[in-house]
Amino acid sequence: MNYKLSVVGYFSAAHCLKNYKGKCESLHGHNWKVKLSFLGTKLDNVGMLIDFSDAKKHMYKIITCFDHKFLNETKPFDKINPTVENIASFIFEQLKKNITLEHIKIYKVEVWENKYSSVSVYI
């Protein structure tokens, strides 16, 4: 049996896209939404894949660094374009490094820059 567990978090941040022609090349902000999903087949001795509060701690450890920041001046986006694709990829890779539980995998990170537009990175 497979289990998928998801948590959602939020942060607010500004950015501008480099090498882009259009409205988004100018400084603007978003209220970003992040959904983190774990996948596994084995539950712990309590009957959980991972505790919701632990999953949220892992997520917020990363996204808190972006909250109320200008992303273009925040690592790693001081070097790479702060597109929603790059933000989702960065969060996914950081989670993979920080979560070393053998019985679960980071399945998907989905990042919304508004209520209509999102990008997913997944295994």
C-alpha positions as CSV (number, residue, x, y, z in Angstrom):
1,M,0.0,0.0,0.0
2,N,1.3,3.5,-0.8
3,Y,0.7,6.6,1.3
4,K,1.0,10.2,0.3
5,L,1.0,12.9,2.9
6,S,1.0,16.6,2.1
7,V,1.4,19.9,4.0
8,V,1.0,23.4,2.8
9,G,2.8,26.6,3.8
10,Y,3.0,30.2,2.8
11,F,5.5,33.0,2.4
12,S,5.5,36.5,1.0
13,A,8.4,37.7,-1.2
14,A,9.3,40.1,-4.0
15,H,11.3,39.3,-7.1
16,C,12.0,40.4,-10.7
17,L,12.9,38.2,-13.5
18,K,16.2,38.7,-15.3
19,N,16.5,38.3,-19.0
20,Y,12.7,38.4,-19.4
21,K,10.7,40.9,-21.4
22,G,7.3,41.6,-19.9
23,K,5.6,42.8,-16.7
24,C,7.6,40.4,-14.6
25,E,10.9,42.0,-15.4
26,S,9.9,44.8,-13.0
27,L,10.0,44.4,-9.2
28,H,6.8,42.8,-7.9
29,G,5.6,40.5,-5.1
30,H,3.6,37.4,-4.5
31,N,2.0,35.6,-1.6
32,W,3.6,32.2,-2.4
33,K,2.0,28.9,-1.5
34,V,4.1,25.8,-1.1
35,K,2.7,22.2,-1.0
36,L,5.1,19.5,0.1
37,S,4.1,15.8,-0.5
38,F,5.8,12.7,1.0
39,L,5.4,9.2,-0.4
40,G,6.0,5.9,1.4
41,T,4.8,2.4,1.9
42,K,5.7,1.9,5.6
43,L,4.2,3.5,8.6
44,D,6.0,4.1,11.9
45,N,5.1,2.4,15.2
46,V,2.4,5.1,15.8
47,G,0.8,4.4,12.4
48,M,2.1,7.6,10.7
49,L,4.1,8.1,7.5
50,I,5.5,11.3,9.1
51,D,4.0,13.5,11.7
52,F,2.3,16.6,10.1
53,S,4.2,18.9,12.5
54,D,7.5,17.4,11.5
55,A,6.7,17.7,7.8
56,K,5.8,21.4,8.4
57,K,9.0,22.0,10.3
58,H,11.1,20.7,7.4
59,M,9.2,22.9,5.0
60,Y,9.3,26.1,7.1
61,K,13.0,25.6,7.8
62,I,13.5,26.4,4.1
63,I,10.8,28.8,3.1
64,T,11.1,31.0,6.2
65,C,14.4,32.2,4.7
66,F,12.4,33.7,1.8
67,D,9.6,35.3,3.8
68,H,9.4,39.1,3.3
69,K,12.6,39.1,1.3
70,F,13.7,40.4,-2.1
71,L,14.4,37.0,-3.7
72,N,17.0,38.4,-6.2
73,E,19.2,39.2,-3.2
74,T,18.6,36.0,-1.3
75,K,20.7,32.8,-1.9
76,P,20.6,31.0,-4.3
77,F,18.5,33.5,-6.3
78,D,21.3,36.1,-6.2
79,K,22.9,33.8,-8.7
80,I,20.0,32.1,-10.5
81,N,16.7,33.6,-11.8
82,P,14.0,33.5,-9.1
83,T,11.4,31.9,-11.4
84,V,8.7,29.7,-9.8
85,E,10.4,26.7,-11.5
86,N,13.8,27.5,-9.8
87,I,12.1,28.2,-6.4
88,A,10.3,24.8,-6.6
89,S,13.5,23.0,-7.6
90,F,15.5,24.6,-4.8
91,I,13.0,23.7,-2.2
92,F,12.8,20.1,-3.5
93,E,16.6,19.7,-3.5
94,Q,16.9,21.2,0.0
95,L,14.3,18.9,1.4
96,K,16.0,15.8,-0.2
97,K,19.2,16.9,1.6
98,N,17.6,17.5,5.0
99,I,15.2,14.6,5.2
100,T,17.0,11.3,5.6
101,L,14.2,9.0,6.7
102,E,14.6,5.8,4.8
103,H,10.9,4.8,4.7
104,I,9.7,8.0,3.0
105,K,10.6,10.1,-0.1
106,I,10.0,13.7,-1.0
107,Y,7.4,13.0,-3.7
108,K,6.5,16.5,-4.9
109,V,6.9,20.2,-4.2
110,E,4.3,22.5,-5.8
111,V,4.7,26.2,-5.6
112,W,2.0,28.7,-6.5
113,E,2.9,32.4,-7.2
114,N,-0.8,33.2,-7.3
115,K,-4.1,31.3,-7.0
116,Y,-4.1,30.5,-10.7
117,S,-0.5,29.5,-11.5
118,S,1.8,26.8,-10.1
119,V,4.8,24.7,-10.9
120,S,5.4,21.1,-9.6
121,V,8.7,19.3,-9.2
122,Y,8.4,15.6,-8.4
123,I,10.0,12.2,-8.6
